[in-house]
Amino acid sequence: MSTILIAVIALGLTALVLAAVLFVVSKKFAVEEDPRVGQVAEVLPQANCGGCGYAGCRAFAEGCVKADSLDGLLCPVGGAPTMTKVGEILG
């Protein structure tokens, strides 16, 4: 019985140490994202159709935020009302 207890304690301590390492590494290598990308993605219809030329609505939102102007960018599913909302978010 004591060998089982020692094995369980050893595995538990190993798990705690590895969890702490993973936590520290995740904080060190965290990537900051522009909060406007999330706001624009919420306005889009989330059809992920690819009609805009991007892989999905999230990629289109990133393209809108990175673009200097919204000229030439259009969500065919959402149309003009959606792009008006995107323009309001991006200023």
All heavy atoms as an XYZ file, in Angstrom:
635
protein
N       0.818     -1.193      0.000
C       0.000      0.000      0.000
C       0.861      1.256      0.000
O       0.492      2.257     -0.618
C      -0.924     -0.025      1.215
C      -1.692      1.216      1.406
S      -3.342      1.057      0.782
C      -4.156      2.201      1.819
N       1.993      1.226      0.661
C       2.827      2.423      0.720
C       3.440      2.745     -0.644
O       3.666      3.910     -0.940
C       3.916      2.261      1.776
O       4.844      1.275      1.377
N       3.721      1.731     -1.468
C       4.278      2.016     -2.797
C       3.246      2.720     -3.684
O       3.610      3.585     -4.473
C       4.751      0.717     -3.486
O       3.673     -0.203     -3.542
C       5.909      0.107     -2.732
N       1.983      2.351     -3.510
C       0.931      3.014     -4.270
C       0.805      4.470     -3.818
O       0.669      5.380     -4.633
C      -0.410      2.276     -4.110
C      -0.329      0.910     -4.783
C      -1.550      3.085     -4.696
C      -1.541      0.045     -4.563
N       0.871      4.705     -2.517
C       0.773      6.055     -1.978
C       1.943      6.916     -2.447
O       1.756      8.081     -2.829
C       0.714      6.008     -0.447
C       0.473      7.319      0.265
C      -0.867      7.907     -0.171
C       0.506      7.132      1.763
N       3.136      6.360     -2.445
C       4.311      7.099     -2.909
C       4.167      7.438     -4.395
O       4.478      8.561     -4.819
C       5.602      6.290     -2.645
C       5.863      6.210     -1.131
C       6.802      6.907     -3.366
C       6.993      5.278     -0.757
N       3.677      6.506     -5.194
C       3.499      6.752     -6.624
C       2.462      7.844     -6.873
O       2.655      8.716     -7.723
C       3.086      5.462     -7.330
N       1.357      7.821     -6.130
C       0.315      8.830     -6.292
C       0.837     10.208     -5.892
O       0.590     11.207     -6.594
C      -0.942      8.449     -5.475
C      -1.919      9.598     -5.400
C      -1.600      7.225     -6.068
N       1.565     10.287     -4.808
C       2.138     11.568     -4.360
C       3.151     12.082     -5.381
O       3.162     13.271     -5.722
C       2.765     11.421     -2.954
C       1.664     11.206     -1.913
C       3.606     12.636     -2.610
C       2.168     10.863     -0.532
N       3.998     11.205     -5.910
C       4.999     11.608     -6.897
C       4.323     12.124     -8.170
O       4.720     13.159     -8.728
C       5.925     10.441     -7.226
N       3.295     11.432     -8.637
C       2.585     11.887     -9.832
C       1.854     13.204     -9.577
O       1.805     14.071    -10.442
C       1.600     10.816    -10.291
C       2.222      9.599    -10.983
C       1.149      8.553    -11.272
C       2.920     10.006    -12.262
N       1.297     13.356     -8.380
C       0.612     14.599     -8.033
C       1.565     15.779     -8.008
O       1.257     16.857     -8.528
N       2.728     15.594     -7.405
C       3.725     16.670     -7.374
C       4.245     17.001     -8.769
O       4.430     18.173     -9.113
C       4.881     16.285     -6.449
C       4.552     16.250     -4.954
C       5.740     15.738     -4.152
C       4.134     17.624     -4.470
N       4.452     15.973     -9.579
C       4.888     16.202    -10.960
C       3.844     17.000    -11.720
O       4.177     17.934    -12.467
C       5.146     14.862    -11.670
O       6.120     14.125    -10.932
C       5.640     15.084    -13.095
N       2.576     16.658    -11.537
C       1.484     17.377    -12.213
C       1.435     18.830    -11.765
O       1.235     19.734    -12.586
C       0.157     16.685    -11.948
N       1.615     19.098    -10.485
C       1.604     20.466     -9.988
C       2.764     21.289    -10.549
O       2.578     22.444    -10.948
C       1.651     20.478     -8.459
C       0.354     20.102     -7.742
C       0.583     20.020     -6.243
C      -0.721     21.119     -8.055
N       3.936     20.707    -10.594
C       5.098     21.412    -11.133
C       4.894     21.711    -12.619
O       5.137     22.842    -13.081
C       6.390     20.597    -10.905
C       7.554     21.178    -11.694
C       6.718     20.545     -9.423
N       4.424     20.732    -13.375
C       4.213     20.946    -14.803
C       3.093     21.954    -15.056
O       3.174     22.754    -15.994
C       3.917     19.626    -15.505
C       5.106     18.653    -15.589
C       4.670     17.351    -16.220
C       6.252     19.270    -16.353
N       2.051     21.951    -14.226
C       0.979     22.933    -14.368
C       1.507     24.342    -14.118
O       1.148     25.282    -14.823
C      -0.160     22.609    -13.414
N       2.378     24.489    -13.130
C       2.967     25.794    -12.843
C       3.845     26.257    -14.007
O       3.810     27.426    -14.394
C       3.781     25.738    -11.553
N       4.596     25.359    -14.587
C       5.445     25.705    -15.737
C       4.572     26.135    -16.911
O       4.852     27.143    -17.572
C       6.352     24.514    -16.128
C       7.018     24.738    -17.473
C       7.393     24.274    -15.052
N       3.515     25.399    -17.192
C       2.612     25.761    -18.283
C       1.962     27.122    -18.053
O       1.794     27.907    -18.983
C       1.536     24.698    -18.465
C       1.984     23.411    -19.159
C       0.853     22.393    -19.129
C       2.424     23.692    -20.569
N       1.608     27.412    -16.829
C       0.995     28.705    -16.507
C       1.962     29.851    -16.767
O       1.611     30.847    -17.397
C       0.531     28.710    -15.044
C      -0.047     30.020    -14.616
C      -1.322     30.390    -14.999
C       0.683     30.898    -13.832
C      -1.864     31.602    -14.615
C       0.154     32.110    -13.429
C      -1.126     32.454    -13.828
N       3.190     29.705    -16.315
C       4.196     30.755    -16.493
C       4.501     30.954    -17.976
O       4.571     32.086    -18.467
C       5.481     30.419    -15.707
C       6.626     31.340    -16.079
C       5.213     30.471    -14.214
N       4.638     29.869    -18.713
C       4.939     29.965    -20.141
C       3.783     30.610    -20.890
O       3.992     31.431    -21.791
C       5.272     28.568    -20.715
C       5.330     28.584    -22.227
C       6.596     28.080    -20.145
N       2.543     30.276    -20.527
C       1.389     30.870    -21.217
C       1.305     32.374    -20.963
O       0.896     33.130    -21.834
C       0.097     30.189    -20.792
O      -0.257     30.544    -19.473
N       1.682     32.822    -19.786
C       1.686     34.255    -19.497
C       2.835     34.963    -20.217
O       2.685     36.082    -20.695
C       1.788     34.514    -17.988
C       0.586     34.042    -17.213
C      -0.656     34.755    -17.671
C      -1.865     34.247    -16.936
N      -3.106     34.772    -17.474
N       3.979     34.313    -20.303
C       5.143     34.934    -20.940
C       4.933     35.094    -22.445
O       5.310     36.106    -23.018
C       6.394     34.094    -20.684
C       7.637     34.668    -21.332
C       8.873     33.948    -20.887
C      10.112     34.410    -21.594
N      10.472     35.780    -21.417
N       4.319     34.114    -23.092
C       4.173     34.132    -24.540
C       2.757     34.519    -24.986
O       2.372     34.244    -26.122
C       4.548     32.771    -25.123
C       6.008     32.456    -24.980
C       6.435     31.483    -24.092
C       6.959     33.132    -25.714
C       7.772     31.192    -23.942
C       8.300     32.855    -25.579
C       8.711     31.873    -24.692
N       2.000     35.175    -24.150
C       0.650     35.608    -24.512
C       0.722     36.668    -25.611
O       1.626     37.509    -25.637
C      -0.071     36.167    -23.296
N      -0.242     36.616    -26.528
C      -0.279     37.548    -27.649
C      -1.448     38.499    -27.442
O      -2.585     38.074    -27.259
C      -0.444     36.793    -28.984
C      -0.574     37.765    -30.144
C       0.710     35.839    -29.197
N      -1.152     39.793    -27.461
C      -2.197     40.808    -27.325
C      -2.889     40.993    -28.667
O      -2.249     40.981    -29.713
C      -1.589     42.132    -26.866
C      -0.951     42.091    -25.502
C      -1.959     41.930    -24.378
O      -3.074     42.451    -24.517
O      -1.620     41.286    -23.379
N      -4.205     41.163    -28.629
C      -4.968     41.365    -29.854
C      -5.735     42.673    -29.750
O      -6.193     43.038    -28.667
C      -5.944     40.206    -30.052
C      -6.725     40.307    -31.337
C      -7.687     39.161    -31.501
O      -8.761     39.215    -30.885
O      -7.358     38.222    -32.229
N      -5.869     43.346    -30.870
C      -6.631     44.587    -30.924
C      -8.091     44.280    -30.567
O      -8.718     43.422    -31.196
C      -6.541     45.178    -32.327
C      -7.058     46.600    -32.409
O      -7.773     47.029    -31.480
O      -6.752     47.283    -33.396
N      -8.658     44.942    -29.561
C     -10.034     44.636    -29.158
C     -11.070     44.983    -30.222
O     -12.173     44.453    -30.207
C     -10.245     45.484    -27.900
C      -9.205     46.541    -27.952
C      -8.053     45.965    -28.720
N     -10.688     45.828    -31.180
C     -11.624     46.171    -32.243
C     -11.919     44.986    -33.155
O     -12.984     44.917    -33.754
C     -11.078     47.335    -33.065
C     -10.928     48.616    -32.265
C     -10.400     49.738    -33.116
N      -9.094     49.370    -33.673
C      -8.477     50.046    -34.628
N      -9.023     51.106    -35.144
N      -7.298     49.650    -35.070
N     -10.992     44.020    -33.237
C     -11.226     42.836    -34.061
C     -12.436     42.071    -33.535
O     -13.306     41.658    -34.300
C      -9.973     41.929    -34.099
C     -10.270     40.623    -34.810
C      -8.815     42.637    -34.761
N     -12.513     41.909    -32.233
C     -13.658     41.225    -31.637
C     -14.953     41.989    -31.831
O     -16.015     41.389    -32.085
N     -14.885     43.305    -31.725
C     -16.083     44.127    -31.901
C     -16.588     44.043    -33.337
O     -17.790     43.918    -33.576
C     -15.790     45.577    -31.538
C     -15.494     45.790    -30.080
C     -14.991     47.198    -29.782
O     -14.620     47.938    -30.685
N     -14.981     47.548    -28.511
N     -15.678     44.096    -34.302
C     -16.075     44.001    -35.705
C     -16.613     42.599    -36.004
O     -17.619     42.446    -36.707
C     -14.892     44.352    -36.641
C     -15.229     44.057    -38.085
C     -14.501     45.807    -36.475
N     -15.977     41.580    -35.454
C     -16.429     40.205    -35.691
C     -17.839     39.979    -35.151
O     -18.617     39.223    -35.735
C     -15.450     39.220    -35.064
N     -18.192     40.633    -34.042
C     -19.536     40.496    -33.483
C     -20.599     41.098    -34.399
O     -21.724     40.612    -34.452
C     -19.617     41.155    -32.112
C     -18.904     40.411    -31.021
C     -18.928     41.158    -29.695
O     -19.669     42.161    -29.588
O     -18.207     40.732    -28.781
N     -20.243     42.151    -35.124
C     -21.193     42.822    -36.013
C     -21.438     42.002    -37.281
O     -22.531     42.022    -37.837
C     -20.664     44.233    -36.365
C     -21.499     44.883    -37.443
C     -20.627     45.105    -35.132
N     -20.420     41.262    -37.720
C     -20.539     40.488    -38.956
C     -21.520     39.330    -38.771
O     -21.741     38.856    -37.654
C     -19.160     39.971    -39.370
C     -18.149     41.059    -39.730
C     -16.775     40.447    -39.953
C     -18.594     41.826    -40.954
N     -22.112     38.839    -39.879
C     -23.166     37.822    -39.779
C     -22.687     36.418    -39.385
O     -23.502     35.543    -39.126
C     -23.777     37.802    -41.179
C     -22.718     38.334    -42.071
C     -21.947     39.314    -41.240
N     -21.386     36.186    -39.346
C     -20.808     34.889    -38.974
C     -21.251     33.765    -39.901
O     -21.449     32.625    -39.480
C     -21.135     34.540    -37.509
C     -20.631     35.547    -36.497
C     -19.136     35.757    -36.559
O     -18.379     34.819    -36.767
N     -18.709     36.993    -36.408
N     -21.430     34.072    -41.178
C     -21.790     33.050    -42.157
C     -20.549     32.262    -42.608
O     -20.668     31.128    -43.054
C     -22.450     33.702    -43.372
N     -19.360     32.861    -42.478
C     -18.099     32.241    -42.882
C     -18.173     31.683    -44.297
O     -17.717     30.587    -44.582
C     -17.666     31.159    -41.888
C     -17.299     31.736    -40.550
O     -16.730     32.813    -40.460
N     -17.649     31.035    -39.488
N     -18.782     32.469    -45.188
C     -19.026     32.019    -46.556
C     -17.817     32.198    -47.462
O     -17.685     31.518    -48.464
C     -20.226     32.763    -47.130
S     -19.988     34.552    -47.213
N     -16.951     33.143    -47.132
C     -15.799     33.425    -47.977
C     -16.109     34.356    -49.131
O     -15.262     34.588    -49.982
N     -17.321     34.883    -49.193
C     -17.711     35.783    -50.274
C     -16.927     37.082    -50.290
O     -16.846     37.745    -51.314
N     -16.364     37.450    -49.175
C     -15.598     38.696    -49.073
C     -14.156     38.512    -49.526
O     -13.412     39.482    -49.669
C     -15.620     39.180    -47.623
S     -14.950     37.976    -46.455
N     -13.752     37.260    -49.742
C     -12.377     36.992    -50.146
C     -11.493     36.552    -48.997
O     -10.319     36.260    -49.192
N     -12.037     36.505    -47.810
C     -11.288     36.056    -46.636
C     -11.800     34.674    -46.223
O     -12.893     34.262    -46.615
C     -11.447     37.038    -45.478
C     -10.703     38.337    -45.692
C     -11.284     39.396    -46.379
C      -9.417     38.506    -45.207
C     -10.612     40.582    -46.584
C      -8.730     39.691    -45.408
C      -9.329     40.718    -46.090
O      -8.647     41.889    -46.290
N     -11.021     33.977    -45.418
C     -11.371     32.610    -45.026
C     -12.616     32.544    -44.159
O     -13.308     31.541    -44.139
C     -10.198     31.967    -44.288
N     -12.915     33.579    -43.432
C     -14.089     33.599    -42.575
C     -14.313     34.984    -42.021
O     -13.585     35.932    -42.344
N     -15.332     35.115    -41.195
C     -15.686     36.436    -40.659
C     -14.590     36.994    -39.751
O     -14.351     38.198    -39.732
C     -17.023     36.353    -39.920
S     -18.418     36.074    -41.034
N     -13.933     36.142    -38.993
C     -12.863     36.608    -38.108
C     -11.694     37.172    -38.927
O     -11.135     38.221    -38.611
C     -12.401     35.454    -37.218
C     -11.359     35.818    -36.212
C     -11.993     36.506    -35.079
N     -11.012     36.835    -34.063
C     -11.294     37.433    -32.953
N     -12.533     37.716    -32.667
N     -10.370     37.735    -32.091
N     -11.331     36.471    -39.998
C     -10.244     36.947    -40.861
C     -10.639     38.248    -41.552
O      -9.811     39.150    -41.709
C      -9.885     35.884    -41.894
N     -11.906     38.371    -41.944
C     -12.376     39.607    -42.563
C     -12.321     40.755    -41.553
O     -11.938     41.868    -41.905
C     -13.803     39.426    -43.092
C     -14.363     40.650    -43.759
C     -13.843     41.094    -44.968
C     -15.406     41.354    -43.196
C     -14.357     42.219    -45.596
C     -15.925     42.479    -43.801
C     -15.399     42.917    -45.014
N     -12.676     40.485    -40.307
C     -12.607     41.511    -39.262
C     -11.171     41.966    -39.056
O     -10.901     43.163    -38.920
C     -13.193     40.982    -37.957
N     -10.221     41.040    -39.044
C      -8.813     41.402    -38.909
C      -8.356     42.241    -40.099
O      -7.609     43.212    -39.935
C      -7.954     40.147    -38.788
C      -8.135     39.416    -37.490
C      -7.398     38.081    -37.446
O      -6.719     37.722    -38.436
O      -7.522     37.394    -36.422
N      -8.816     41.886    -41.293
C      -8.466     42.658    -42.483
C      -9.021     44.068    -42.429
O      -8.359     45.017    -42.839
N     -10.239     44.214    -41.916
C     -10.846     45.541    -41.796
C     -10.080     46.403    -40.805
O      -9.855     47.596    -41.043
C     -12.307     45.426    -41.358
S     -13.413     44.803    -42.630
N      -9.685     45.832    -39.691
C      -8.977     46.595    -38.663
C      -7.592     47.004    -39.164
O      -7.134     48.121    -38.914
C      -8.876     45.787    -37.348
C      -7.945     46.451    -36.360
C     -10.260     45.611    -36.743
N      -6.925     46.132    -39.902
C      -5.578     46.437    -40.385
C      -5.572     47.365    -41.593
O      -4.563     48.007    -41.870
C      -4.852     45.140    -40.740
C      -4.509     44.296    -39.529
C      -3.841     43.017    -39.935
C      -3.576     42.145    -38.713
N      -2.993     40.853    -39.094
N      -6.691     47.450    -42.298
C      -6.749     48.272    -43.511
C      -6.773     49.759    -43.165
O      -7.298     50.163    -42.121
C      -7.988     47.913    -44.320
N      -6.207     50.554    -44.046
C      -6.231     52.007    -43.857
C      -7.625     52.571    -44.084
O      -8.042     53.514    -43.424
C      -5.235     52.682    -44.798
C      -3.796     52.331    -44.443
O      -3.530     52.062    -43.260
O      -2.949     52.319    -45.355
N      -8.348     52.001    -45.056
C      -9.727     52.429    -45.311
C     -10.547     51.199    -45.695
O      -9.996     50.158    -46.052
C      -9.773     53.469    -46.432
O      -9.469     52.869    -47.671
N     -11.837     51.345    -45.634
C     -12.724     50.223    -45.943
C     -13.106     50.173    -47.421
O     -13.974     49.388    -47.803
C     -13.987     50.307    -45.082
C     -13.772     50.131    -43.584
C     -15.085     50.269    -42.828
C     -13.134     48.793    -43.272
N     -12.456     50.983    -48.243
C     -12.721     50.954    -49.681
C     -12.353     49.586    -50.250
O     -11.258     49.086    -50.029
C     -11.924     52.040    -50.403
C     -12.382     53.429    -50.022
O     -13.536     53.560    -49.566
O     -11.584     54.380    -50.166
N     -13.253     48.985    -50.963
C     -13.007     47.677    -51.564
C     -13.325     46.519    -50.654
O     -13.278     45.373    -51.082
N     -13.611     46.764    -49.394
C     -13.986     45.696    -48.475
C     -15.501     45.664    -48.346
O     -16.129     46.677    -48.059
C     -13.343     45.910    -47.105
C     -11.820     45.834    -47.066
C     -11.318     46.236    -45.694
C     -11.350     44.437    -47.400
N     -16.094     44.492    -48.556
C     -17.537     44.369    -48.482
C     -17.906     42.980    -48.005
O     -17.361     41.988    -48.487
C     -18.187     44.630    -49.845
C     -19.698     44.420    -49.910
C     -20.419     45.469    -49.066
C     -20.190     44.455    -51.333
N     -18.828     42.926    -47.087
C     -19.403     41.658    -46.646
C     -20.679     41.456    -47.463
O     -21.677     42.145    -47.235
C     -19.717     41.703    -45.156
S     -20.572     40.236    -44.562
N     -20.670     40.531    -48.430
C     -21.839     40.375    -49.286
C     -23.071     39.856    -48.542
O     -24.193     40.139    -48.954
C     -21.382     39.383    -50.359
C     -20.193     38.711    -49.819
C     -19.580     39.637    -48.822
N     -22.893     39.130    -47.480
C     -24.036     38.615    -46.722
C     -24.668     39.722    -45.895
O     -25.884     39.879    -45.865
C     -23.599     37.439    -45.811
C     -24.751     36.966    -44.964
C     -23.038     36.300    -46.648
N     -23.853     40.522    -45.223
C     -24.364     41.601    -44.377
C     -24.738     42.846    -45.153
O     -25.617     43.596    -44.755
N     -24.049     43.081    -46.240
C     -24.340     44.222    -47.087
C     -23.923     45.549    -46.485
O     -23.089     45.633    -45.575
N     -24.545     46.603    -47.006
C     -24.203     47.965    -46.599
C     -24.485     48.251    -45.125
O     -23.687     48.933    -44.472
C     -24.928     48.974    -47.491
N     -25.606     47.754    -44.551
C     -25.840     48.044    -43.124
C     -24.734     47.501    -42.210
O     -24.310     48.163    -41.265
C     -27.174     47.360    -42.823
C     -27.851     47.210    -44.133
C     -26.753     47.066    -45.146
N     -24.247     46.321    -42.530
C     -23.166     45.740    -41.724
C     -21.889     46.536    -41.879
O     -21.193     46.807    -40.899
C     -22.926     44.272    -42.135
O     -24.124     43.534    -41.909
C     -21.798     43.655    -41.348
N     -21.575     46.937    -43.097
C     -20.354     47.700    -43.320
C     -20.455     49.086    -42.690
O     -19.449     49.649    -42.264
C     -20.044     47.796    -44.811
C     -19.660     46.453    -45.436
S     -18.353     45.563    -44.551
C     -16.970     46.649    -44.790
N     -21.658     49.629    -42.583
C     -21.841     50.910    -41.891
C     -21.502     50.744    -40.413
O     -20.824     51.596    -39.822
C     -23.289     51.401    -42.052
O     -23.573     51.541    -43.447
C     -23.493     52.734    -41.350
N     -21.951     49.644    -39.818
C     -21.642     49.380    -38.411
C     -20.135     49.185    -38.217
O     -19.561     49.649    -37.230
C     -22.401     48.151    -37.918
C     -23.890     48.367    -37.822
C     -24.584     47.093    -37.384
C     -26.095     47.231    -37.430
N     -26.766     45.955    -37.136
N     -19.510     48.467    -39.151
C     -18.060     48.266    -39.078
C     -17.343     49.614    -39.166
O     -16.406     49.876    -38.412
C     -17.588     47.315    -40.206
C     -16.069     47.297    -40.307
C     -18.125     45.917    -39.987
N     -17.803     50.476    -40.050
C     -17.214     51.810    -40.180
C     -17.371     52.634    -38.922
O     -16.468     53.390    -38.541
N     -18.512     52.494    -38.244
C     -18.721     53.218    -36.987
C     -17.756     52.726    -35.912
O     -17.238     53.522    -35.116
C     -20.165     53.038    -36.524
C     -21.184     53.781    -37.379
C     -22.614     53.427    -37.014
O     -22.829     52.614    -36.097
O     -23.517     53.972    -37.660
N     -17.523     51.431    -35.870
C     -16.611     50.879    -34.867
C     -15.176     51.351    -35.129
O     -14.463     51.730    -34.205
C     -16.667     49.331    -34.872
C     -18.027     48.862    -34.352
C     -15.541     48.744    -34.044
C     -18.267     47.381    -34.525
N     -14.779     51.346    -36.384
C     -13.403     51.706    -36.727
C     -13.183     53.209    -36.870
O     -12.040     53.649    -36.948
C     -12.993     50.990    -38.029
C     -13.007     49.472    -37.974
C     -12.639     48.890    -39.317
C     -12.085     48.955    -36.895
N     -14.255     53.964    -36.891
C     -14.129     55.416    -36.984
C     -13.944     55.846    -38.412
O     -13.224     56.668    -38.809
